[in-house]
C-alpha cells in the first residue's frame, strides 16, 4: 500500500472504525536511518491502534529504525516480507526474503531487542517463484518464530519475482487459503492472520470463525471503506455501531481545517476519500467534484460539503 495508506488516509479510515488495526505504507529502514523519511512517522493519536510497516534486510539497520520509531509509540512494527515491487527487490527486501528465512530471523531478533514496547510482526507470502509453498512456508514460519515473533500476516499467494508486475502479483498467482489455515493448525501457539483477495466483512468473519486470528484487508478497504470498515466494530469486535460514509466525511471537517492551516493541500486528504460512497447513487458526482476542485487554490471544507450534498441529493 505504498503511497496509499499515509496519515491522511489512516485518519479517514479511523472515522469508520475505532478498533481495526491500521497500517502505515511501507517505509524503508535505510530511509529512516538516513533521516529522509522521518516525516512519514508522524501521525495523529486518534489513529491508534496503528502499525508501522518497515522494509529492509540489514538487522542492524532495522534495529536502528525501530529505535527511531520507539519515539513515536506505534502499537506494532511489522517487517514486510511480502511486497513484490521492483523497487523492493532491487533493495533486497520484501518478498525476495522468503528465500532467506535465516536472515529474516536475524532481522526480527534485532528488531525485538530494539523495541521498547511495540510488538514485532511479519507479513509474508506463501512462497516465491518455483518454491513449493507447502514445504517452504512452514519451514519459514518455524525458523522466524524461533527468534521471538508470534504474529504472522500471510498473503495467500506466491510472489513471482520474475515475469509478473507488482500489480499482476496481486491478482494472477492463485490464492491458497487452506494453506494459511493449515499454518494455524501447525502452529496453534502463534497468531496467524490471512491476507489476499478478501473484500468483505462476511469473508473476514468466515476466516475468524474457522480459527484464524486476524484478517488483513488492503485495497478493498481503501476503495470501499464504508462497506468494509463501516460495520467492522459491531461485526468483528462486538462493540460500537455502524458508521456511514456521511458520518465519516463530516467527522473529517475539523481535521481538514487543521491540516490546511498547517500547509497541507486539500487534494492530499480528499484523494483518500473518493471511495466513501462506493456503489451508492451520487458516488460518481462525489468523485468528480473532489477530483476537479480539490487542487484549486483556496479549496477547503466547503468543497467537501458541496460534494457531500450532491450525494445526499442523489439519494433523496
Secondary structure, DSSP 8 states (H G I E B T S, - for coil): -TTTS-HHHHHHHHTT-SSS-EE---EEHHHHHHTTTGGGG---GGG-SEEEEEE-S-HHHHHHHHHHHHTTT-SEEEEEE----HHHHHTT-GGGGGG-HHHHHHHHHHHHHH-SS-EEEEEEES-BTT--HHHHHHHHHHHHHTTT--EEEEESS-B-TTT--HHHHTTTS---HHHHHHHHHHTTTSEEEEESS--SHHHHHHHHHTT-SEEE--HHHHHTHHHHHTTHIIIIIS-S----HHHHHHTTHHHHHHHHHTT--HHHHHTTSTTTTTTSTTHHHHHHHHHHHTTSTT--HHHHHHHHHHHHHHH-
